[in-house]
Amino acid sequence: MQLKQSTIQELGRILKEEYGMELSKSDLEKFAYSLVGYFSILAKAETREKYKAKFGNSPASRIDNAFQKGEDKKTEK
């Protein structure tokens, strides 16, 4: 995902005004993309939970169950 420079600059303005933080251009860009990544993960997790609640044995829960079984094998040793 490509962020507009105006969006990154707006984030920089907010950080400066609200939190007194002034980041370099490269650090501000890294911070902006980190925020996007963070909220992307949160959205995926929320979607997964809603899907599991609605459909029960979803592909996501099968993956979770397989992972849990693998973890149980590791702890048994």
C-alpha positions in Angstrom: 0.0 0.0 0.0 1.3 3.4 -1.0 0.6 6.3 1.3 0.2 9.8 -0.1 2.9 12.3 1.0 0.2 14.7 2.1 -1.1 12.0 4.5 2.3 11.4 5.9 2.8 15.1 6.4 -0.5 15.4 8.1 0.6 12.7 10.5 3.7 14.7 11.2 1.7 17.8 11.9 -0.5 15.9 14.3 2.5 14.3 16.1 4.1 17.7 16.5 1.0 19.6 17.6 -0.6 16.9 19.9 2.5 15.1 21.3 5.4 17.5 20.7 7.2 15.0 18.6 9.1 16.0 15.5 10.4 13.2 13.4 12.7 13.3 10.4 11.1 12.6 7.0 12.4 9.0 6.9 11.4 8.3 10.5 8.0 9.8 9.9 7.5 7.6 6.8 8.5 4.5 8.8 6.1 5.4 11.6 3.2 6.0 9.1 3.7 2.6 7.5 4.1 0.9 10.9 0.7 2.4 11.9 -0.9 1.1 8.7 0.6 -2.3 9.3 -0.6 -2.3 12.9 -4.1 -1.4 12.1 -4.2 -3.9 9.2 -3.3 -6.7 11.7 -6.0 -5.5 14.1 -8.6 -5.5 11.2 -7.6 -9.0 10.2 -7.9 -10.2 13.8 -11.3 -8.7 14.2 -12.5 -10.1 10.9 -11.2 -13.6 11.9 -13.0 -13.4 15.2 -16.3 -12.3 13.6 -16.0 -15.1 11.0 -15.3 -17.7 13.7 -18.3 -16.5 15.8 -20.6 -16.6 12.8 -19.4 -19.8 11.0 -17.8 -21.8 13.8 -15.4 -24.2 12.2 -13.9 -21.7 9.8 -10.6 -22.0 7.9 -9.1 -19.7 10.5 -10.1 -21.9 13.4 -8.7 -25.0 11.6 -5.4 -23.2 11.3 -5.6 -22.2 14.9 -6.4 -25.8 16.0 -3.5 -27.2 13.9 -1.1 -24.7 15.4 -2.4 -25.6 18.9 -1.9 -29.3 18.3 1.7 -28.6 17.2 2.3 -26.5 20.3 0.9 -29.3 22.5 3.4 -31.8 20.9 6.3 -29.5 21.7 5.3 -29.1 25.4 4.8 -32.9 25.9 8.5 -33.6 25.2 
